[in-house]
Amino acid sequence: MKRFKFQLLALPVIGCLSLYSCEDENPIEDDTIDKEVFDPNSALNTIFDGKIFSIPSPVQTAYLIKNLDLSFDASLGNDVKNVGEYVTEYQQSLNLGVYGADLGYSALYDQKNITLQYLSVVQNLTNQLGLDAAFSSEFLENFEMNSENEQEMIQLMSEAFKQADNFLKHANRKQTSALILTGGWIESINFACQLNAKNPSDKIKRRIGEQKQTIGSIIDILREYNSENQNDTIIKQLEELKLSFDKVMITYEFVAPDTDQENKLTNLRHKSEVIIEDSVINEIENKIKTIRSSIIKV
Amino acid sequence: MKLKIKLKLFVHPSLKYKQMKITYLLIIAFFTFGVAQAQDCERIVKDCEELLKSSDNGKDFISDGQVYTAFLDREKAEFKTIFYGGATYRLAASAGSRENFVIFTIKDQEGNILYSNRNYRNSPYWDFKVDNTIPVIITTELDLDLKVTGCVVMLIGFNN
């Protein structure tokens, strides 16, 4: 019986080692699975992400804001003192997204002290969410070492969030991943709305209107990963927000792209217009403000 | 067919030891396959990350903060995303040791094909300069002449 136990323990190890050791020797043969073992109905053989969702990085809107030469507004971010009040995984996930966007915004504007404060709250929340591997001490050291280099800070931050996303998806914590993305998206649109209210700009209005194309994905991802109906309230709020985005008109005219094979570069040359009335911008601004308030409230 | 025969043996009372052994072997087989699959995906993510590095202007592409992973078997994975105007995007895809396992195609919402790496020897990455914001649909699949099943990873990076 002991021998049998040993065999049972040894099998997975030998199996893993043999699979690992075969890698690269003959890629074509090794990358196929024995047809006899293959069962199309097995859960292992389905696309494990089912639907694949993509939410634009909040950093991209921060770049747009910076390129418009708008000055930094410290009052836009969530207060770092609030972090201790977020005790549930739901609150922590949404607010990690919010603080992540705040971190990107302050880093881009080279606001060293504020950036380090946001870094500290991001570290606090990632520890509580078990994402220490992505936001490791090595990451923090690198980030602090590069606190004069905005480009490097953005690069490090985006990498850390990517690692956290990968970890959460592999650990089947997709709801947490979805909430982080949602928090980041809401915060970045709030930046755009608040800055547009102070200094109206066609470029920011356009960026706000373009979110019509993202809000559907945000709602879908929250519906898909809605454990114990925790997302119901925010989904309702976002559906209400979507009604305002439905009033945005976006025109599109296809133009064949131009590809430079040598440089592996394709220029997308289509034409498009975003038509959005000021009253609709105001509606969106108010609704975003309400949703954000319910996320950051303590 | 083999599996059915084993299941018949499974219920035979005189073969309790075999029954246990088969159950354990099945569990181990699934466990081993699952672990190997996860390790495979992790390794591919690392390979794919390298493809986001060093653009022509010397700056690495900034990740959009997400990892797009699918385990494909003769099927396609599809997702929608947005390319914002004024940025250059890099799409990078990998499915293992070879660089040309994955075919990815980008279409606009009207179904017009904007790009497919199938036309460029399944290039593992490609850059897209975007003047006006555009929602796109990205489809990834394995090149079945090279690999029929496995983990596919895609990363999106941008530069402003």
Interface residues (C-beta under 8 A of the other chain):
Chain A: F4 L8 L11 P12 G15 C16 L19 Y20 E23 D24 P27 I28 D31 T32 I33 E36 V37 F38 P40 L44 N45 T46 I47 F48 D49 K51 I52 F53 S54 I55 P56 S57 V59 Q60 Y63 L64 N67 Q151 I154 Q155 S158 E159 F161 K162 D165 N166 K169 H170 L181 G184 R206 R207 E210 Q213 T214 S217 Y252 F254 P257 T259 Q261 N263 K264 L265 T266 N267 L268 R269 H270 K271 S272 V274
Chain B: K2 K21 Y24 L25 I28 A29 F30 F31 T32 F33 G34 V35 A36 Q37 A38 Q39 C41 E42 R43 V45 D56 K59 D60 I62 S63 D64 G65 Q66 V67 Y68 T69 A70 F71 L72 D73 E75 A77 E78 F79 K80 T81 I82 F83 Y84 G86 A87 T88 A95 G96 S97 R98 F101 D108 Q109 E110 N112 L114 Y115 Y120 S123 Y125 W126 D127 F128 K129 V130 D131 N132 T133 I134 P135 L146 K147 V148 T149 G150 L155 I156 F158 N160
